[in-house]
Amino acid sequence: MSWLVILFVLASLPWLLVVAPRTEPVRFAAIILAIGTVLGPNFFSINGPVQLSLDRILLAGLVMLMAIRVLRFGDRIESLSRLDVVVVLFAVWSLANCAVYGLTKGDPPAIARWLFTVAVPVVIYFSVRIRPTTGDSPEKRTDSESRDDNFQRSVQWAITILITLCVYLALTSVFEQRGWRGLVFPRFINDPEHWEFFGRGRGPLLNPIGNGMVITLGLCACIVRFFSSGRVGKIGYGSLAVIMLAGAMCTMTRSVWMGAFLAAGLLCFSRVPMRLRIVTIVAGAVLIGAMFAGLKDHLLAFKRDESLSAAQTKESVELRPLLALVAYEMFKDRPITGHGFGQYRQKAKPYHTIRSYDMPLEKVRPYVQHNLFLSYLTDLGLVGLCLHLFVLVGIFCLAWGLKSTGKDDTASHAVGMLMVGWLAAYFVNGMFHDLSIITTMTSYLMFLVGLTVTSHQVQAVGTAEASAGVNRRAAQTVADGKVAGPSVGLA
């Protein structure tokens, strides 16, 4: 297998040298995410020391593309932001944590999990951050304007790819949940040997949470396009949004439902008049209260997996407080550095025998941690959790600023809305599931984070250049007035 990889790299280099100047990393990264979602390791893989799949082979091409653009064409990160530093610190901290507690320990090995859930997302992040350099000459400024236009077009192109992908995922989710197996593609989704989540809209990721999260991102993209389109476009994107809501519902996952409705509500809420906002809040509170009063038992206990009963569905809710207690006890023993990245299953075993709470903690022995933030806390300690929270809070502030400024049809505004909406869904789902073990989730997050940081810098540069242009015109006007003044007096 290693020889195949070497031959592939050697054969790819001449082509990369040709296509590198014409290839936008934003588009390449979006294609990798789409292929990794649909045609990932479950569709095709080459097993070896590191499992290879189509998206991972393309990722190697992305790395080589970045290297060529940096070394040959002088592409750089225009200005390092605090988030760039924090992303690198998180990757370094988690790798050092792996090295200290055991690179090969855990199931899967900690280093393998680090490669696919930390290193790959970081590569995708910096592929979006690296852009052509500029100078101070008029020619370079023209190149800068063209470069920013290319970035704006690449963002819109990536959003189109995302919507197309999510329409497919939503329809597949509906087909799965309704039992229309003949319409499901790829066929491995129908394989009952992959019994977990069978009968729900788990999609090609074979995970309804991950599938629902990607569909929610597509829902946010449809809402963005809805507000920036004309009448016909609103009808089209509104219809696609309904399809994606149906796909999210067919995942049969409560956190996905809450995340999708919260994301959609948050993006639409700011676009309606204040009176309608108040009516919406009151109506929503009444509706939620009525649902929980009349449908509480049904929401907590309903059959969703073919291999699980309604009673087992209800039990999944009851087990989460037990998992939180285990995480609390683990945190008390190693609050700063955690118990080791990817080591939860092994390191949590002694804590299941604690009797001081008079609760059956041994019932959660087979389970991983069902909370993203508690997972980072137990694995990486307060250091790792704080780094991750810094990224989330920092990017929310940047995204909210992009969402609140600019026109509806600009890429920066679209990226801001996407990031705000998906962060809402990410937080809701992260409270009930460990999203870090779903490999594509962190990649999607870092792709959006990279787009948001770059869009913020592009907007800041555009604002500064516009302000400088106004100042130059004002100075020129004053200078012209001073020159014209004496001649009028002499006349």
N, C-alpha and C positions, 0 to 999 in steps of 0.2 A: 504494500500500500504506500509506503514512504517513497518508493521509486515513482509510483504513479503521480504523487503530489509534486515531486521534483520535476518530472516531465511536463506536467500541466503548467507549472510556474514558468519553465523555460519557454514553452510554446506560447504562453500568454504575453510575455514581455514585449515582443515586437508589436503586437496589436495594441497593447497599452500605450506604447510610445506614440502611436498614431492617433489614438482616440483620446488621450489624456487632455490635450488642449481644448477639445470640443465637448468634454463630458462634465456635467455639473454634479459634484458629489451629493447634493441634496436629492437629485433624481435617482442616482445610483443607490443611495441609502434607502429611499422609499421603495425601490424595486426589491431590494434585499429583504426588507420587512414584509412585503407582500408575499414573496416567494417563501420565506421562512414560515409564514403563517399557514399557507395552503400546502406547500410541497416541502415540508420540513423533514426531520429524521424519520417520522412515521411513514412517509411516502417513499423515501430513498435515503439510504445511508451506507457508508463504508466503515465497518467496524475496525478498530485498531487501537493504538495507544490513545488517540483522540478521535472520537467518532466524527466522520465527515458527512455532510449532507449538501444539497445544492446551495442553500443559503450560506453555509459556512465556506464553501469553495468560492462563492461570489464575494464573501467578506474578505478573503485573502486578496482577491482582485481589487477590492476597495482600498485595502492597505497599500498595495503596490501603486495604485492610482494616486493616493495621497502622497506617497514618497516621491513619485515622479513629479507631481505638481510642485512640491516643496523644493526639491533639489534642482530641477531643471528650469521651472518657470517662476520660481521665487515666491510662490504663494505662502502666506503667513496668516496668523491670527492678528487682526488689526490692532487690537488692544486687549490685553488680558483682563478679565473681570474677576471679581471675587468668587463667582460661581465656578469659573474654570479651575481656580485653585482648590476649591472645596471638593469638586469632582475628583481631581487627582488625589487629594488627601484621603478621600474615602476609599479609592481603589488601592492606594498604598497601605492604608491601615488594615483593610480586610485581607490583603495578601500577607502582610506581616503577621496578622492574627492566624492565618492558615499555617504559616511557617512555624510559629511557636507551638501551636496545639496539634499539628500533624497535617502535612499536605495530603497524605493518602488515607487518612482516617475518615470515617463517615460513609454513608451510603446514599448517593454516590460520593466518591472521594471529594474532599473539600476543594482540592485544586481544580477538579473538573467543574464543580459548581462555580468556583470563582471565575474560571475562564468564560463560561457561557452566561453568567448572570451579572458579572461586574466588568470584565475586560471587554467583552463584545459590545455592551452598551456604551462604554467609554470611547471605544473606537468610532462608533456611530456618532456619538456626541461631537467629537473633534473633527469628523469628516464634514459636519455641517458648519463648524466654526471656522475652518480654514478657508480663506478667500484670497483672490488676487490682490497683490499689493498696489498701492498708488503713490503718487508723488505730488509735488506742488505746481508743476507746469500746467499750462492750459490743456496740453494734449493729455496729460495724465488725469486731469479733472474730467475731461470728456470720457476717458476710459472708466473713470470711477462711476460716472452716471450710467454708462452702458453696463458696467458690472452690477450695479444695484438693480437695474432693470432686469438683468438676467436672473438675479436672485429672486426678485418678485415673481417672475414667470415660473421659476423652478418651484417656488412655494405653491403657486396655484396649480401647477402640474401635479405636485405631490398630493394636494388635497383631492384632485380628481381621481388619482389612483386609489386613494384611501376610500373615497365614496364608492367606487366600483368594487373594490375588495369587500366592503362591508355590505353592499347589496347582496353579493354572493353568500357571505356568511349568514346574513339574516334569513335568506331564502332556505339555505341548507338547514339552519336551525329549525325553521318551521317544518320542513320535510321530515327531519328526524323526529321531532316531538309528535307529529301527526302519524308517524309510522309509514310514510311514503318512501320506503328505502330505495326503490328503483330510481328515484330522482336525486339521490345523494351521491356526490362526487367530492373527493376521491373515495374509492370503495373501502379503504381501510377503516373509515368511520363506522361502517356497518359491521365490523368484525366483533362478534360477541366475546371473543377471547379477551379483548380490552373491555372487561366487564364494568369497570368503574364509570359511573355517570351514564351508563347505557340507557337509552330511552329519553334522554334530555337533549337539548340543543348544545352539544359539546363541540361540534364543528371539527375541522381538521386538527385543532390543537388537542382534541380529546379531553377538553376541560371546559365546562360551561362557564366558569368564572372568567377565564382568559378570553373565551369566545365572546362572552357578554361585554367584557371591557373593550375589546376592539370594536364591536358593534356600536357601543356607546360613543366611541370616538368618531365613528362614521356618522352617527346621529348628530353630534355637535357640528361636524363638517356640513351636513345638510342644512342645519339651522343657520350657519354662517352664510352659506350661499343663498338661502331663502331671503335673508334681509338685504343682500346686495344685488338681487336679480329683479327683473321686470315681472309683469303679470304672468307671462307664460312660465318663466323660470320659477316663480313662487309656486305655481301649481305642480311643476315637475319635482322640485326639491321637497315640497310638502308631502307629496305622495311617497317619495323615497324615505322620508323621515317616518311615516306611518309603517312602512315595511320594516324599518330597523327597530321600531318600538315593538312590533310583533315578534321579530327575531329575538330581542332581548327578553320578552316575556316567555318565549319558548325555551329559554335556558333553565326555567323552573328554579331559579336561584333568587332568593329574596334580596340579597345585597345588590345584585345586578339590577333588579327592578328599582330599588331605592336610588341607586347611583344614576341610572338612566333618567329617571324623573327629576332628580335633583339637578343634574347637569342641564337638562332641557329647560327646567324652570328658571334656573339661574341665568341662562343666556337670554331667555325670552322676557324675563321679569323686568330687566332694565330698559326694554324697548317699548313698554306699554305706558299709558298715562298713569299718573299717581293715583287717581280714583280707582282705576281698574286694578292697580296693585293692591290697594287696601281690600277691595272686594275679593280678589284672588286669595289673599292671605286668610281672610275670614272663612271663605268657602272651603279652602284647603284644610284649615284646622277642624272645621265641622265634619268634613268628609273623612279625615283621618280618624277622628274620634269615633265616628259611627262605624267605620270599618273595624277598628280594634274592639269596639264594644260588641258588634254582632258577628264578626268573622275572625275573632282572635284565635279560636281553636282551629279553624280551617287554615289560617295562615301559618300557624305553628306546626300543624300536622297534616300533611297531604302527601300522596304518593307521587314521587317525581322520578326516581330511578326504578328500572324494572326489577332490580335485585334488592331493593329496599322497600320496607313497608312504611305506612304513614307514621306508625309509632317510632320507627327508627329515625324518620325525618324530624320528629319532635325532639327526640333524644339528642340530636346534633346541636340543638339550641341549649339544652340543659348541660352539655359537656363544656361549653365555653367558659363558664365561671371556674370550673376545675382546672382548665388549662391556664387561666389567668393566675390562679393560686400557685401552680407549679412554676410559672414564669417569675412570680414575685419571690418565691423561695430561692430560685436560682440567682436572681438579681442580687439578693442580700449577700450571697456568698462571693460573687465576683461582680461588683457594681461598675467598675471602671473598664475592664478589658473583656468581660464576658467569658463564656465557656469555650469559645472557639467557633470560627465560621464554619457552618455546615455540620456542627457536632451535636445538634439538639437531641436527636434520638438517643445517642449513647449517653450523653451527660445528664439527661433528664431522668434516667431510670431510678437512681436512688431517691429522688424527690417524690416518686409515686407511692412510697411506703410511709410517708409522713402521716401521723395519726392525730396531731395536735388540733386539726381543724374539724375532726369528727366528720369527715367527708370522704367519699370513695374515690380518692385521687387515682387509684390503680385503674379505674375505668378508662382513663385517657392515655394509658401506656402505649397503645398502638398508633396514636395520632401525633402528627406534627403540630407545631404551634399554629393556632388559627387566628393570629393577629400579626400583621406586618410589623408593627412597631414593637410589640413584645418579642417578636422573633429577632429583630435587630438588637434589642436590649439584651436578650439572653446570649446571643452569639457574639456580638461585637461590643457589648457594654454601653455605657453612657457616651463614650467617645464616638462609636459608630452611629448610634442613634441620633446624637446631636448633629453630626455631619449630614446625615440624611434629612433631618428636619430643617437644617439650614438651607439645603437645596430647595426643599418644597416651599418653605416660607419665602425665600428670596425670589424664586421663580414666580410665585403667585403675585408678589408685588409688581414685578416687571410686567407680567401678563395683564394684570388689572390696568396698569398704565397704558399698555398698548390697546386694550379693549376700549378704554374710555376716551382715547384720542384717535384722531385720524378718521378718514372716510371709510364707509362700509366696503368699498370695492378695493381697498388697499390690502396687500399681503400682510403687512404688520398688524392691522386690525384683525384680520382673519386668524393669524397665529395667536394673538392675544385671547380671542374668544375660544379657540380650540383648547388652549392651555388651561384657561379658567374652568371651562366645562369638564375637561377630562380630569383635572385635579380634584374636582368635587367627587366624581365617580371613583377616582383612585383612593381618596380618603375613606369614603363609605365602604368600599370593598376591602380596603386594607384593615378596617376595624374588625372584619369577620373572617379574613383569609390571609394567609401568608403569600402575598403576591410575588415575593422575591424568588420563590421556587418555580414560578411559571416563567420560563426563560424569556419569552418574547415581551413580557410586561415591562421589564426594566429597559429593554431596548426601545420600545415605543416611548416610554417616559423620557429617556435621554435624547431621543430624536426630537421630541417636542421641546425639551429644555434647550437644546442647542439652537433650534429654530427661533425660540423666544429671545435668547440672549443676542443672537445675531440680528434679529429684526429690531430689537431695542437699539443696538448700536447703529444700524442703518438709519433708523428714524432720527437718532440723536445727531448723526453726521448731516443728514438732510436738513434738519432744523438749523444747525449751526451754519451750513453753507447758505441757506436762505437768509438768515440773519446777517451774515457777512455781506451778501449781495445787496441787501437793503442799506446797510451802512455805507457800502462803497457808492451806491447811487446817491445817497444823501450827501456824502462828502463831495462827490463830483458836482452836485447841484449847488452846494455852498461855494465851491471853488469857481464855478462858472459865474455865480452872482458877483463874487468879488472881482472877477476880471471884467465883467460887463459894467459894473458900477461906475468906475472912473470915466469910461468912454461916454457914458450918458451925461455925466457932469460937464465934460469938456464941450459936448455939443450944445 
